[in-house]
Amino acid sequence: MLRPFQRSDVAAVARYHTLPSVQRYVVRPTRYPEEVAGAVDIMCGHTALQRPGDTISAAIVRQVEQDLIGQVSLHWSDATASQGEVRFVIDPARAGNGYLSEALSALFDVAFGHFRIHRLFVKCEGRNHHTVKLMQKLGMRLEAHYREHALFQGEWDEELHFAILDREWQASSKVRPLPLRGRVA
């Protein structure tokens, strides 16, 4: 289930956000409790797409246990081309169980169906094979591979860019439809 972030989510987010294996992929560093609290405060405010630059962030919560296991976000990156960037993090202890695939499918449904985004893209670390497989499973195509494009913690980074168009996405039957809005661009 996807839901808005709450201030009470700090401990749950800290459980995975502070892991070194997650640190290299988050937008802003969150090594300490006060940094995690700041990140959660920011995500609590990510509730609407009104103009380019806005972001919606949602907590991934397992329905039965009600435990927060990750997050997804949709960033409205370009109004003219009606594009959105998708970002996500999952607790490595919960990875591989289909939760992220289900959460991203729901986010794609909302992006294309409700916000009428034309193109979604994802940037990921080239050595993160699980993410590469997931993007392919979601029907995204590899559009760019930037070799050694950035130095990160003393190591050259490989960045992959995946994308999918609205007409290429098949909406999930699990997501309840929201009232349609006009195109965001």
Salt bridges, closest charged atoms under 4 A:
ASP9 OD1 - ARG3 NH2 2.84
ASP41 OD1 - ARG7 NH1 3.29
ASP54 OD2 - ARG51 NH1 3.88
GLU65 OE1 - ARG62 NE 3.71
ASP67 OD1 - ARG62 NE 2.89
ASP67 OD2 - ARG94 NH2 3.15
GLU85 OE1 - ARG87 NH2 3.27
ASP91 OD2 - ARG15 NE 3.15
GLU125 OE1 - ARG24 NH2 3.58
GLU125 OE2 - ARG127 NE 2.97
GLU143 OE1 - ARG119 NH2 2.25
GLU143 OE2 - ARG141 NE 3.16
GLU155 OE1 - ARG24 NH1 3.44
GLU155 OE1 - ARG127 NH2 3.61
ASP157 OD1 - ARG24 NH2 3.64
ASP157 OD2 - HIS149 NE2 3.97
GLU158 OE1 - HIS145 NE2 2.74
GLU158 OE1 - ARG147 NH1 3.86
GLU159 OE1 - HIS149 NE2 3.64
GLU159 OE2 - HIS161 NE2 2.67
ASP166 OD1 - HIS118 ND1 3.34
ASP166 OD2 - ARG183 NH2 3.49
GLU168 OE1 - ARG141 NH1 2.93
